[in-house]
Amino acid sequence: MEIQDNRTAHQFELPVTGGVARLEYRRTPHALVLLHTEVPESARGGGVGGRLVDAALQAARAEGLTVTPLCPFARAHMEAHGDATGRPSP
C-alpha cells in the first residue's frame, strides 16, 4: 500500500492491519508542522510510523517547506536518521 497525503484531513495515511496509520500535520506557507503519529497496535514495531515521517519529509522537500516536528515520535525519527533540522535540501 502507498502512503496518501489526505490534505482535507491534514494527515498522511497508510491502511494497515487493524485500521489506518496516520501522521497529522498543519501546513503553513513555509512549514509542515508534524503534530501526531498514530499507528494501530496491531501494526506497531514494523516501521510504519517511520514510513509516515519519511513521506512527510519527502513532501516537504518537494514543496520547499521546513519541517517542524512537534510530535515526539517524528522528532526522534528525524534525529535518529540525521534529519534533525527539517530544512529543505538546497
C-alpha positions as CSV (number, residue, x, y, z in Angstrom):
1,M,0.0,0.0,0.0
2,E,1.1,3.5,-0.7
3,I,1.0,6.5,1.7
4,Q,-1.5,9.1,0.8
5,D,-1.5,12.8,1.7
6,N,-5.1,13.5,2.7
7,R,-5.0,17.3,2.6
8,T,-8.6,17.5,3.6
9,A,-8.0,15.7,6.9
10,H,-4.5,17.2,7.2
11,Q,-2.7,13.8,7.6
12,F,-0.6,11.3,5.8
13,E,-2.4,7.9,5.8
14,L,-1.4,4.3,5.3
15,P,-4.0,1.5,5.5
16,V,-2.6,-1.3,7.8
17,T,-4.0,-4.3,9.5
18,G,-6.2,-3.1,12.2
19,G,-7.0,0.4,10.7
20,V,-5.2,3.3,9.3
21,A,-1.9,4.6,10.4
22,R,-1.7,8.4,10.3
23,L,0.6,11.4,10.8
24,E,-1.4,14.5,11.5
25,Y,0.1,17.8,10.3
26,R,-0.6,21.5,9.9
27,R,0.7,23.3,6.8
28,T,1.8,27.0,6.8
29,P,3.1,29.0,3.9
30,H,6.7,28.0,4.8
31,A,6.5,24.9,7.0
32,L,4.9,21.5,7.5
33,V,4.3,21.1,11.2
34,L,4.1,17.4,12.3
35,L,1.6,17.1,15.2
36,H,0.9,13.5,16.0
37,T,1.7,10.0,14.7
38,E,-0.7,7.2,15.4
39,V,-0.3,3.5,14.3
40,P,-2.8,0.8,15.2
41,E,-1.4,-1.5,17.9
42,S,-1.5,-4.5,15.5
43,A,0.9,-2.7,13.1
44,R,3.3,-1.2,15.7
45,G,7.0,-2.1,15.6
46,G,7.1,-2.7,11.8
47,G,8.4,0.7,10.7
48,V,5.0,2.2,9.7
49,G,5.4,5.3,11.8
50,G,8.9,5.9,10.3
51,R,7.5,5.5,6.8
52,L,4.9,8.2,7.5
53,V,7.5,10.6,8.8
54,D,9.7,9.9,5.7
55,A,6.7,10.6,3.4
56,A,6.1,13.9,5.2
57,L,9.8,14.8,4.8
58,Q,9.7,14.0,1.1
59,A,6.6,16.0,0.6
60,A,8.0,19.0,2.5
61,R,11.2,18.9,0.4
62,A,9.2,18.7,-2.8
63,E,7.3,21.8,-1.8
64,G,10.4,23.7,-0.3
65,L,8.9,23.7,3.2
66,T,10.7,23.5,6.5
67,V,9.6,20.6,8.8
68,T,8.7,21.4,12.4
69,P,8.3,18.1,14.4
70,L,6.1,18.8,17.4
71,C,5.3,15.1,17.6
72,P,7.8,13.4,19.8
73,F,7.9,10.3,17.6
74,A,8.5,12.3,14.4
75,R,11.3,14.3,16.2
76,A,13.0,11.2,17.4
77,H,12.8,9.5,14.0
78,M,14.3,12.6,12.3
79,E,17.1,12.8,14.8
80,A,17.9,9.1,14.6
81,H,18.1,9.3,10.8
82,G,20.2,12.5,10.6
83,D,17.4,14.9,9.6
84,A,17.0,16.9,12.8
85,T,16.8,20.3,11.1
86,G,13.8,19.6,8.9
87,R,15.1,22.1,6.4
88,P,14.6,21.5,2.7
89,S,17.7,20.4,0.7
90,P,19.5,23.1,-1.2
